[in-house]
Amino acid sequence: MRSADILLLAAAFLLSAAITGLIRIYAQRANLLDVPNQRSSHEVSTPRGGGLGIVIVTLGAAVVLWATGRLESETVVALVLGGGMIATIGFADDHSHVSSGWRFLVQIIAASIAVTTLGGLPEIQFGSKVVDLGFVGDLLAIFFMVWFTNAFNFMDGIDGIAASEAAFIALGALVASAAGTAVGIPLGVLAAASLGFLVWNWPPAKIFLGDVGSAFLGFTLIVLAIRATDDAAMSVWPWLILAGVFIVDATVTLITRMFLRQNWLSAHRNHAYQKASRRFGSHLPVTLGVLVLNVVWLLPLAIAAARLPQHGWWLTFAAWIPLVGLSFWLGGGRPEAN
């Protein structure tokens, strides 16, 4: 890594922490607070919208990298235009509630722009076969981008979990095989900005990401994943493994709520990680537990899937099965007993 890159990552960390601190002051003065209610996992009114610092740093770095010839225009458009749309609607929702319909529409448009600009879903390797899903694959990519954007928002319910997950996925991808590729530095910047935000968000949190941050993180990670996969730096499987905790918890919870005929669009606190935090009586053990699970279980499997892409599909299956069992054991999606 060049000295200029190290300086860029250090600047991303410091700027993110500094901007988040300023946003915290603004949010307190503007009464932009998350007030605890029966669906909350926190007990103290806390400023929100701190994820704007991550947005500013990440998109600013993308423009700088493009201007210096280190990031191609397609990726910058997907990040700045698509990610900017996601952050803008999230910022508006943090300040004044925006209907789910409008948010969903903006997410579909942003995802369509990103996937089209990036050239669609890259080929996927299943065993010895490499499959090009064509237009169907592009639709699947848009669907998954929208789903993961919302999943990151759903999973941002306890202190430190979403920003640390974003940092882990980005750093895990670098370790697996994305370092030195076109998305290597953007992944590093995203991780550094997320860690800078964690200075304020680590349990007990002094500010929350807000929709502006959580949705942006989910969207941006998928943009970088598609770009890395298209560059043949990584197959899709390591990315699915690295994001396993969030994908599995969000999916199991949603399917369970639909099966039980609950209003699955309504706010709740029945994710597996939220129930775990109530069992422990604290956010910190759960956030740390997820990090340990990521590093000890998912990262080695992601590295294996990157080295052996022909075995990626069953390594992903193997990585997810224990997570599914853990989510069911914790009662993900099931209502609390009266």
MIDO-87097 format. One record per residue: residue in one letter; x, y, z of N, C-alpha, C in turn. Coordinates in steps of 0.001 Angstrom, whole numbers, plus 524288, in hexadecimal, padded with zeros to 5 digits. Last residue first. Layout:
N
aXYZXYZXYZ...
// end
This chain:
338
n74B5C7CD718670C748E67D11986AB6749767CF2687053a756D07CBF185F72752A47C9818628E7507A7CD7D8666Fe758EB7D316853AE75A3F7D21E85922755A07CFA085BFBp758167CC958472F756A87D0B284AF9758297CF2685079r762D47C8DC83F0B75E5E7C7488425375D237CB9484646g76BBB7CC9D83A51766B37CD5C837BA762017CBE483B03g774197C3EF84091773B17C81883CC776E6B7C83983A0Bg776BF7BD81848FB771537BF188483F7709B7C3888446Cl780117B8DF84A6B77F467BDCC84D2F779B47BFEB84C87w77EB67B08E8439477F517AF868492E77E597B46D84C73f77EAF7B5A1839E8779E47B30C83BC677A267B220841A8s7892E7B907839DE784EB7BCD28398477FCA7BA7D83B6Al78E957AF9C83A3378F1F7B35583E8078AAC7B74483E81g78BA67AB438308078A487A8A08355F78A857AC5083A0Av790447B2B9829E578A9A7B1E3829C1788CF7AF5482ED4l79A9D7B11A82C89798457B63882D86792547B5E482D79p79C977A6F7828FC79CB07A80082EA279A2D7AD3B83006i79B0A7A94B81DC0797C17A5A0820B1797FB7A68582695w7A29F7AFFC8193079D847B21681AC479A717AE7381E56a7AB507A9FE816B77ABEA7AE9181A137A6B77B05681C52a7A73F7A29080FDB7A97A7A0D8814D47A9FE7A55A818A9f7A4907A93F807907A08B7A62480A337A26F7A47780F9Dt7AE927AC9E804DF7AAA77B067806A57A6547ADA7809A4l7B2A97A32B801A67B5167A5CB806167B16D7A9F780850w7AC977A1507F8F67ABA879E077FD8A7AE757A0318025Dw7B0117A97D7F25D7AA7B7A8FD7F3A57A9AE7A5AE7F878g7BB167A8807F1227B8C77ACDE7F3FB7B3367AC117F5ACh7C10B7A1DB7EBA47BE7879FAF7F0427BB7A7A3D67F35Dq7C55F7A7FD7E42A7C2257A3A67E25C7BF2E7A1117E6DBp7CBE17AED37E99D7C6A97B0A57E7F77C31D7AC4A7E60Dl7D4387AE6E7F1F47D1E67A9EC7EF3E7CC607AB527ED6Er7D6AC7B7FA7F61F7DAF17B4D37F3EB7D8D97B05C7F090a7CD077BB4C7F99A7CFE17BE8A7F5DD7D42F7BB757F332a7CA957B379800A07C73F7B4177FC027C9E37B7747F7E4a7D2587B55E808237D2487B0648054A7CF127B0D28004Ci7CEFF7BF1C80B9D7D42B7BE9F809287D4757B994805F7a7C5817BC1880FF97C5917BFC780B9A7CABF7BF8A808B6l7C8E97B5B8818097C5D77B363813D67C5AC7B6F980F13p7CE247BD1A81E6E7D10B7B8BC81C097CE187B62F8177Fl7C52D7C401820BA7C9BA7C5BF81DBE7CCE17C13381B72l7BDE07BE2F826E57BCAA7BFBD821897C17F7C14181E61w7C3127BB70830C77C01E7B7BF82D917BFB27B971827DAv7C91F7C39D834F47CA9B7BE2A835ED7C7F77BA6583227v7C4707CCFC831917CA0E7CC1B830D47CB727C65783134n7B99C7CBDA834007BB677CD6882ED07C10D7CBC982DD3l7B9E37C96783E987B7987C5B283AE77B9737C6DD8355Cv7BE117D2E4842487C0F37CDFE843037BF027C9DB83F29l7B5EF7D9BB83F797BB2E7DA7C83D607BE6E7D57C83DCEv7ADCC7D5B1845817AD587D5A683FCE7B2B27D65083D4Cg7B1D87D7CC84F7B7B0DD7D26C84DD87B06C7D1F4847F6l7B1C77E2B084FB77B6C77DFE484FE27B6287DA4684E00t7A6E37E40A84F5E7AA307E66384B547AF7E7E3B084B23v7A4527DEA6858A97A24D7DCDD8539D7A5A27DF0684F2Ap7A93B7E419860D07AA7C7DE9285FE77A8B67DC9E85A94l7A4937EEA785F4F7AA147ED8585E6C7AB407E7BA85D95h79A307EFA78625A79B747EF5085CCC7A0F17ED4485BE1s7940C7E84B86CAF797D87EC3086AD3798D77EB6586505g78ED07DFB98703F78DE97E4A5872F2791907E8FB87142f78F107D65A86B7B793D27D7E886E35793177DCEA87155r784EF7D66B86763786A27D20C86ABA78B5F7D39886DFBr785407DF2C8613E781EB7DF48865E57834B7DAC986993s78BFC7DBEF8598078D8E7E05F85CC478A2D7E0C08619Fa786217D3F6854F178AF27D29D857B578C9B7D71085B4Dk77E677D9C88503D77CF07D64C8548C781B97D4AB857A9q784927DE99848C1781ED7E1CC84CA97803E7DE7985159y787D17D63A842B178BD07D92E845867895B7DCA5849BAa77E347D2D183E807811F7CF6D842067851F7D28084535h774047DC7D83EEB7787D7DA0183C5877B717D6BE8405An76BE97E1C38438876BFC7DC13844057702E7D974840B3r7677F7EBB58444A76CB87EAAE8467776D657E4D984770h7619A7F347839EA761797EF6D83E18766F37EEEC8405Da7590C7F9A5830BC75DCC7F998833F275D357F5AE83866s752B27F2A482629752A67F5FC82ACA757C47F58282DCFl752C37EB7981E79754C47F0A181D20755297F43A821E0w74E0D7E29C82226753B57E26F821AB756177E79A81FF4n745387E01782A6D745F37E473826CC74BCE7E52E8261Dq744C17D20282A9C7457A7D70E82D1A745E57DB39828DCr743C97C79D827BC73FD87CB6982616740047D06A8294Fl74BBC7C0E6829017483C7C19282D84744047C5AA82C8Df750BA7C26481F9274E4E7BD528209D74A6A7BDBC8251Am754B97CC7A8210F750D97CB9781CF574DE57C68481DF1r75BC57CA7082929757737CE1F82A0B753377CD7D825E8t762937C387823F275FA97C1CF8288A75B017C55A8298Ai766B87CA0D81C3F763AA7C57D81AB6760567C38981F45l76C077D18D8229E767E27D31881F03764657CE7681DA4t7734D7CB438280F76F727CE6982AE676AE37CFDB82762v7792E7C71E81FD6776467C3A082347772027C69A82629t77D6C7D0A781BCD77A147CD4D8189D776C57C9AC81BF4a783597D4F68240377F327D80D8219677B657D49881E92d78A407CC7E82611786BF7CE8482A24782377D17B827ADv78F507CB3D81C1078C487C70481E797887C7C91C82286i7942A7D50781A15790997D2AA8164678D137CEB0818E3f79A6D7D67B8230C796367DA2F821D7792417D7C581E12v7A1227CDB58228079E267CEDC82741799837D26082607g7A5CD7CE0D818197A22F7C9F5819C279EE07CB4D81E7Aa7ACD87D3D8812BA7A81D7D690814807A4267D2D5816EBl7B4267CC3D8100B7B5AA7D0798138D7B0EC7D349815CEi7AE3E7C635808D87B0017C3F880DCC7B1447C847811B9l7ACC97CCF08009C7A82A7CAD9803477A99E7C87180885w7B7487CE747FDD67B4207D2DC7FFAB7AF527D0FB802ADp7BA3D7C47E7FA617BCA17C6BE7FF187B98B7CB5580149w7B3487C37C7F11F7B2A77C0597F5E47B5617C2947FAABv7B5A67C8DE7E8327B1837CAF77EB837B1637C8507F0D6s7C3B07C95E7E7327BE977C7847E5947BA8F7C9CA7E950m7CCC27D3BD7E4FB7CA1D7D0227E8897C5407CE217E5DCa7D1107D8287DC3D7D4257D8167E1047D1EA7D41D7E4D3a7CBAF7D96F7D3387CDC17D4307D4277D1527D4057D8E9d7C64B7E24B7D22C7CBE77E2BE7D1487CEB07DD877D1F9d7BCAC7DF597D5977BD4F7E03A7CFFE7C3127E07F7CE89t7BEBF7DF527E03A7BD7A7DA657DDA07BE2D7DAE27D7C2a7C0497E9F17E2157C4907E6437E3127C3A37E1187E053r7B6507EDD97DF7A7BAF77EF9C7DC997BF7F7EBCE7DD4Fi7B0267E8D47E6E87AF347E7E77E1517B4047E9667DE25a7B48C7ED357F0087B4A87E78F7EF2C7B3E07E6487E964l7B2407F7BB7EF0F7B7C27F6197EEEE7B8467F03B7EE09v7A73D7F7057EFDC7A9B87F96F7EB497AF627F78D7EACAi7A64F7F2B47F9DB7A4AA7EFA27F54F7A6FB7F1DF7F04Al7AA277FAED8000C7ACC87F5DC800297AB3E7F2887FB75t7A2A6802A97FE077A802803557FC2E7AAFE7FE2F7FC1Af7998C7FECB80313799A37FFC77FD6F79F397FFDE7FB5Bg79CB77FE7A80DAD79AF57F9C980AF479B537FA5980516l79F438092F80F607A32B80511810067A1A28001E80D15f7959980E3480DA679A1580F5580A4079E3680B0D80AA1a78FA380A8D815F678E26809248109C792B580A0280CD8s7955780F1D81E68794A58097181E027933E807C581879g7955881A4381C9779A1D8172681CD77994F8116781BE3v78B2381DB381BD278EFB81FCD81829793ED81C828180Ed786388194C824667855C816EB81F407895E818CD81B45g78FBB8191F82EF978B3681B2082C3178AA381860826F9l79838816F5835C1798FA8179D8301E7948881A9282D95f7981881E38841F5796A5819D183EA0797BE81B13838E7i7A08E8219784C9D79D868231B8480779C7681E3D844D2k7A4D781CB5854B57A3BF8223E855847A0CC82484850E1a7A32780FD6859CE7A35C8136E855647A1FC818FF856FCp7AB6A80972862BD7A63A80BAB861CB7A67F8101785DBDp7AE66803B08565E7AB38803A385B287AE17805F385FDAw7B24B80CC584C827B3788081184F7D7B07480830854A5n7B0CD8163F847BC7AC628129A847B87AD6580D9D84AC4w7B9A181C37847467B50B81E7B849CE7B0A681A8684A94v7C064815B38424B7C26A818A2846C17BDDA81AD1849FAl7BB1C8128D839837BAB680F4083E2D7BD0F811D284306f7BE6081988831F07B92981A33834357B89E8172283948g7C7F5814D782FD27C7D181A1F831EA7C28C81B4F8346El7C47580B8B82B7D7C74380B58830787C777810BD83300s7C03E80F84822497BCD680CC4825F97BF6180C7982B5Da7C9398136F81D897C5018170D81EF57C14F81494822E6a7CEAB80A0C81BFF7D0E580E2081F527CCB8811F582120a7C7DD804C68150D7C91E8028581A267CB23806B081DDCl7C81980BB980CA07C31F80A8A80F2D7C40B8084481497v7D2CF80B3080A277D0848102680BDC7CB5D80F3280EB8g7D395800B6806EE7D6918029180B687D4608079F80D98l7CD1B801167FE2B7CBB67FDB9802927CE977FF6E80781p7D2F6808267F7E37CDB6809847F9BB7CBD5806167FE45i7DC39801A77F69D7DC6F806777F9AA7D6FC808447FB4Fg7D7CE7F9037F0AC7DAD47F84D7F5787DAD67FD2C7F8E3v7D31A7F9447E73F7CFD77FAAD7EBBF7D2CC7FA367F0EBa7DAC87F6317E0597D8817FB637DFB57D5557FD107E471t7E3E67EF1D7E8C57E0527EFA27E4567DE267F52B7E429g7E97C7EE8E7F1D77EC6A7EF5D7ED047E9077EFCF7E834a7E0DF7E5AA7F7E57E5287E9677F8727E82B7E9D97F34Ea7D9E47DD8D7F6C17D8B87E26C7F3F97DD077E67D7F473s7DAC27D42B7FC237DD907D4B17F72C7DCA17D9D57F45Ea7D9DC7D3D9807677D8987CF59804167DB467CFB37FECDv7DC747DDB480B2B7DFA57D93980CB97DEC97D49E80905l7D45B7E37C806A97D9CE7E4BE805727DD5D7E026806B7a7CBC17DEEA80B627CC5A7DE83805B67D1F37DFAB80415g7CDA37E201815AE7CDAE7DC7D814587CE4E7DB9F80E84l7CC227ECBD814E87D1637EAC08160B7D1DC7E4F7814B7a7C13A7EC9A812927C4FB7EF4180F277CA837ED2781004i7BD217E6EC81B077BC4C7E513815AE7C0587E77B81207f7C0787ED4E8239C7C2387E7E28230D7C1A27E5F981D6Fa7BB3E7F6B4821BF7C0F67F6A5821DC7C3027F11B8211Fa7B0EF7F311822AB7B2C47F55081DBC7B8B17F53F81D6Ee7B1057F00382D2E7B0157EC1D829197B1FA7EE1B823D4s7B2787F98D8320D7B6967F598832927B5E97F14782E87a7A9087FE5982F367AE008009682D6C7B26F7FCA682DDDa7A1BE7F78C8343F7A1A97F85882E967A6DA7FA7A82C8Fi7A44A7F74E83F307A40D7F28183C1B7A4717F38483638g7A47C80003846027A94D7FE1B843AE7A8CE7F9C183FB7d799147FD5384D1479DC58008784C9A7A23A7FD94849FCi78EB77F83E8450D791897F89E84A01796BB7FB5A848F8g78A967F8A083B197870A7F94983F7D789A17F957844CEd78BC47F6C282FB978E1D7FB0E832A278AAC7FC4C83753m7865F7EFCB829F178A277EDA782DA478CE97F1E3830D4f780657F5CC8232A77DC67F288827137818A7F0E982B6En7887F7F9EE81CF2785597FD7182025782957FA6882487f78BC97F0F58181A78F847F3CB81B5778CAA7F79881EF2a782A97EEA3812AC7847B7EB15816C57885B7EDD281A57n782367F69680B4377E6A7F69580F827801A7F305813F9t78AC07F3768052C78A687F8D68071C786B47F91980BC2f787BB7E9748028B78C197EA118062378C4F7EF9E80851w77F3D7EBB77FBA577E7E7E89B80062782DE7E9888044Av784267F1617F3C0780037F3DF7F6D577F347F0F37FBF5m78AEE7E97E7F04E78D077EE7E7F20D789117F15C7F572f7840B7E1BC7ED327875F7E0C27F1B5789AF7E5D47F3C9f77F297E6B97E48A77C167E4EA7E90777F827E44E7EDD8i787D57E8387DE18784DD7ECC07DFFA781BB7EB477E4CEa78A987DDC27DC6178E537E14D7DECE78B987E61C7E0FFl781BE7DA0E7D73E783207D7DD7DC59786E57DB737DF3El782B77DFD77CE1A77E2A7E0A87D18277F347DE927D6F9d78BED7DB507CA5578BC77E0E67CB83787317E22C7CF19g7889E7D10A7C8AB78C9B7D2207CC9478CB47D7DC7CE23v781EA7D2B47C06877FCE7D0B67C55E783A97D1C17C9CBf788FB7D5AA7B8BA7853F7D9857BAAE782DB7D7CB7BFDFg7931F7CCB77BC457910A7D0A47B8BE78D5C7D47B7BB64l798397C5287C197792857C5487C21578FF67C9827BECAd7A1FC7BD197BE977A0787C2857BDA079A817C2AE7BD95v7A9BB7B47D7C5E67A48B7B5A47C3CC7A3C97BB847C337v7B2CF7AAD07C5307B2527B0757C5E27AD697B2237C308k7B52779E9E7CB787B2567A1B27C7977B2337A7767C91Bs7B92E799067D3727BC9B799D67CEF57BA1779D387CAC1g7B23D79FA57DCFD7B58C79B297DBDC7B93179C577D75Ff7AE217AA8D7D7BC7ABD67A6377DAA37AEF77A1577D952q7B0F07B7B97D6EC7B3147B2767D65A7B05D7AEA37DA01i7AB0D7C1A07CF997AB5F7BEF97D4A37AD407B9647D3BAe7ADD57CDD97C94F7AD0F7C8307C9207ADE87C5CC7CE84p7A7FE7D9C77CEA07AC277D6A87CC247AAC77D0D97CC1Al79D027E14F7CBBF79F217DD527CF327A3597DA2F7CC63g7A0587EDB57C57079D167E9427C6E479FCA7E5727CA7Eg7A6917F6547C3FB7A6847F2527BFE57A3847ED717C152l7A6347FEA27CA857AA6A7FADD7CB6F7AA6E7F6697C778t79D1B803817C7247A223806207C6667A6B7802547C6EBt7959E7FC3B7CA8D796347FD637C4FC79B897FFCB7C3DAv797027FCC57D56D797C87F7CB7D2B87989B7F8AF7CCE1a794CF8078E7D756799CC8052F7D8BA79AD98003A7D59Fi78A87808D57D3B278EC680C017D18D79406809607D289s7857A801A47DA2678552800EC7D474789AE804017D1DAa7872B8062D7E3F67895A801027E2CF78980800057DCF0a7816380F757E2BA7870480FA67E3CB789A280A7B7E27Ei7774B80B537E132779C080E9A7DD2B77FAA80EB07DDE3i775DE805FF7EAAA775A38031F7E5B677854806377E161q7768B80E627F1D077A4980A177F20E77A66806F87ECFAv76DE18144E7EF05773148168B7EE5E777378123A7EE66l7660D80D147F1FA7668180EE07EC8F76BEF811157EB7Ff767AA80C3A7FCC37684C807A07F97376901809307F3BFr76513816577FFF776A5C81450800E476B7580FB77FD45w75A86816AE7FD1A75E3F81A3B7FAA2763D5818447FB52g756A380EAA803CA755F480E6B7FE1D759D1811DA7FB3Fs7586D811F980DCE75B6E80D8080BE075B0980D06805F7s7592381FFB80F0D7563481B1680E997599A816CE80C4Ev7613D8264B8180675FF88258C8128075D548204381204h7619982EB8822D4760468298A820D275EBF829AD81B14s76C37836BC8236776685836B982341764D0831D182069h776A1833DB82515774B9838EC826DB76EC58392A82720d77801829F982117779EF82B078265D777B1830168288Ed7743C82B6A8170B771348283281AA6772F78290082048a77C498315D812AE777088339E81325773C38309281712f78431829ED8131D784D082EC98160577F7D8315E816D7g780148229B80C08780E382128811777815F825F1814F2i780638283A802E777B3B826A4804DC77BA1824EE80A89t78B788297B8028C787EC82DFF802B87829282C88804D4a78F9281F69801DB790C9822A38066C78CFC8272D806EBi78B9281C6F7F81578A428196A7FCC978B2681CAB801B1m79071823E67F1B678AB7823A17F1FF788FB820C27F6EDg79AF6821437F33F799118266B7F4C9793218268E7F53Fg79B6E817667EEB979C16817EB7F45879A3381D257F660g799A381AAF7E40C79645816EA7E6B679698817727EC9Dl7A1AE822987E2FF79C37823827E1877989881FCC7E46Fv7AAA181DFD7E7CC7A9198235F7E8E87A364824567E794l7AAE28133B7E45F7AB7A814C27E9D67A92081A1B7EAECa7A933813967D9887A60A810187DCC77A633811BB7E27Bv7B11981ABF7D6CD7AB9A81C027D5DA7A812818AD7D948v7B9F4814F57D9AF7B8E0819FB7DC387B32F81B8F7DB7Bt7B95C80C8F7D2CF7B8EA80B9C7D86A7B7A2810A17DB56e7BAAD811DB7C93D7B60180EBB7CA417B52F80DD57D01Bs7C496816B07C97E7BFDC819E27C9BF7BB0B816BE7CB32e7CE28810677D1D87CBA2811647CCDF7C6578140D7CDAAl7D85C8154C7D9347D339812DD7D9747D041814587D48Fr7E14681ABA7D7B97E1C5815B57DA6A7DC8E812ED7DB12g7E238824E87D3F37E29C8208D7D04E7E2E581B367D2C2t7E01C82CF87DA557E5A482B867D9DC7E665826B17D67Aa7D56982D497DA147D841831C67D7F17DE0D8308E7D72Fw7D320823FA7DF6C7D1C3824877D9DB7D4F4828E37D753l7D6858268F7E9667D8EB822277E6B17D7CF8225D7E0D7v7CF9882EE27EB7F7D53F82FD07EB607D80482B737E85Av7C614829657EB6A7C6F982D957E7947CCD082EB97E70Da7C7BC822C27F3F77C6BC820907EEC57C7C4824987EA86a7C88D829DE7FC2E7CD25826D77FAAA7CC77824807F539g7BE2682D487FC797C25B830F77FB607C74682E2A7F994l7B916824207FF417B816826567FA107BC4182A517F89Dt7BD80822BD8096F7BDCE81EAC805707BD14820E57FFF5v7BB3082C4380ECD7C09A82A7180E317C11382686809B6i7B03282CB780E437B36B8310380C497B8F682F2280B2Bv7AD4682322813287ABB58246280DC77AF538287A80B6Ei7B1318244581D307B32381FFF819E17B1F38211F8142Eg7AAFD82CC0820717B0B082D48820277B31F8291981CBAl7A11D8288F820CD7A24582C5D81CB37A82182D3581C2Dg79FD7822A3829907A1F482004824FA7A311823AD82074g79A878285D830F37A03C828A9830D97A2BB8261182C28g79000828128328D791D482A8482DBD797B582ADC82D48r78C6482B6383FEA78CCE827E483B6B78EB982AF9836AFp78E0C82BC284DE878E2182E4D848C178E9B82A4584461t785788253F856C278AB2825868546578A628283884F19s77FDC82271862C777F528256B85DED784C08268E85BB6v781D28159686786782FD81B24868167824181DD0862CCe780AC80B2E8658777D9980D5C869D577E598133186A8Bh77EE8802CD85A4F781F08065985D9377E55808F686182s778CF7FD80853CD77C977FA56856B9780267FDC1859FDs76B028000785215770888017E85222773D37FD8E8551Fr7609A7FEC48528E763467FBD084E71769267FCC884E79q75CF68055F85A1E75C767FFC285B1975F2D7FC6E85700n7672C80F418598F761B880D99859DD7619B807AF85A7Dp7701981A0085AAC76EB98148585BBA768D6813A585BD5v77279822548502B77036822048556976E8281C6B85666d77C728271E849747797182245849C777796821B984F67l77C5C834928457477D80830828494177A2882BAE8485El77EB583FF6842C677E7983B6883F4E7801D836A68427En77EFF849F1846B677B85846188493177A9F84163845A5a786A48503E8433F781F884FE683FF077DE584C2684222r78E4784E8684AAE78BE6853BD84A5D786D7853AD8472Fq790AF8440F8486F78ED48458884DA178C0E84ACC84D80a79436844D983E2178F91841B683F4C78D5784311844A5y79D5884B1A83F58798E684CF783C49793E384A1283DBEi7A383844298453D7A21D8494B8476079D5984B7F84494r7A43683BFF83DED7A1E883B118431D7A034840338459Fi7A9B9840A7835F77A44083F35835067A17783E3B83A33l7B3708416A83ACD7B09A84630839717AAD18451283888g7B5E7836BC83BA67B590839F8840517B28A83EF783F4Ft7B64A8342C8310D7B247831CC8345C7B193834EA83962i7BF2E839B182E267BA1B83B4282C037B5AB8390382F4Aa7C6DA83404833DC7C6058399A834C67C0A783B5C832E1a7C607829D582FC27C54A82AB98355C7C40F8306E83675s7C83A82C10825307C347829A6826A97C21C82A9982C6Dl7D26883008825F07CE2B8335D824127C8DB83130825A0l7D7D2827168298F7D7AC82BD882CB07D33682F7482B0Bf7D61881FBA821467D4C181E8F826BD7D40D8238A829E6a7DA0682536818A87D4988236C818AE7D2C48224C81E39a7E4778268781B727E12382B2281AFB7DB61829A381B23a7E79F81C2281AD67E7E481EE081FDC7E46D823B581FD0l7E61A81A92810207E31381783813E37E31A81A1281946l7ED6D821BF80C1B7E7E88222F80ABF7E48081F4480EACl7F6C181DD28100A7F50482304811AD7EF33823BF8108Fi7F7068147780A857F6D2814508103F7F4E08198981256d7F8068186B8006F7F35D81570801D77F2B38152F807C5a801CC81CE9800D37FD45820457FFCA7F83181D8680145s8082781446801FF807A9817E280667802FD81B7D805B6r8022E8089C7FCAE8054280D5A7FC3F80453810F1800ECm8034C7FB578000080000800008000080373804E180000
// end
